[in-house]
Amino acid sequence: MRLRKIKDAEIKLQQYPQYVVFDPAQHYGRWLTFFNNDYPLYLEIGMGKGKFIIEQAARNQGVNFVGCEVYESITLRAVRKIADKDIGNLKMINCNAQDLDKIFAAGEVKKIYLNFSDPWPKARHEKRRLTSKDYMDIYRCILCDNGEIELKTDNPCFFEYSLIQFNNYGFHFTDVSLDLHGSDRENIITTEYEEKFLENEQKIYYLKVKK
Ligand SMILES: C[S@@+](CC[C@H](N)C(=O)[O-])C[C@H]1O[C@@H](n2cnc3c(N)ncnc32)[C@H](O)[C@@H]1O
């Protein structure tokens, strides 16, 4: 995501303790205690400016949502969108997905969303793809039995790569679409990137797998 860096974003994030969890590893294994309910926990990795997870949280009060984003400036843009709102079932964490197994205990997460993850097309960058081996190991660990992953992308090569990865890691496919918005699904919550691709009439690839 090519966005201007916001000066002192890390410090500015501290103005939003209601939404930003500054030391997320302290809640390892105790996220439900933190949310003070027994609702399932859904995690979006690479939430960008947050449109998707904010709408999900507003529509699904019986779910706890955590949005993960590696860049401070982008996390800040996301949290600023909800600064004056009171959305109790949403928290944001500014961290790299490679640390998620230090933040969530085994089986603590019910669903993971991977929306328009950077495709990293060059073979030498494979390790950076959010469906490469090290990330798959983390997802398998933190997801509960029958836990799910939903992935959307505009990139056919990344989609194909991810299909093979999920298959090789023993996930069961419960839904696949090569044209998500051309299908008869209703009430699709879109992301910022998705809106741009739809404007250009690009097809969106989608898959849902179960552990
Ligand atoms: C292409 S953007 C998509 C943003 C948003 N999901 C959307 O669809 O509009 C990918 C996002 O993932 C974030 N990201 C990339 N690698 C990450 C990682 N290892 N951990 C957390 N976030 C990551 C990027 O900073 C960026 O905001």
The ligand as a Gaussian input file, in Angstrom:
#p B3LYP/6-31G(d) Opt

LIG

0 1
 C       -2.331000      -4.704000      -0.479000
 S       -2.671000      -4.115000       1.086000
 C       -4.376000      -4.595000       1.360000
 C       -5.018000      -3.830000       2.475000
 C       -6.469000      -4.225000       2.793000
 N       -6.543000      -5.584000       3.266000
 C       -7.358000      -4.028000       1.601000
 O       -7.762000      -5.039000       0.993000
 O       -7.671000      -2.876000       1.279000
 C       -1.808000      -5.275000       2.131000
 C       -1.700000      -4.821000       3.561000
 O       -1.071000      -5.842000       4.325000
 C       -0.117000      -5.267000       5.192000
 N        0.892000      -6.303000       5.472000
 C        1.780000      -6.815000       4.593000
 N        2.558000      -7.728000       5.181000
 C        2.146000      -7.804000       6.475000
 C        2.576000      -8.565000       7.595000
 N        3.590000      -9.435000       7.492000
 N        1.941000      -8.403000       8.775000
 C        0.914000      -7.514000       8.877000
 N        0.470000      -6.743000       7.850000
 C        1.074000      -6.897000       6.664000
 C        0.420000      -4.093000       4.397000
 O        1.048000      -3.117000       5.195000
 C       -0.852000      -3.570000       3.737000
 O       -1.543000      -2.650000       4.549000

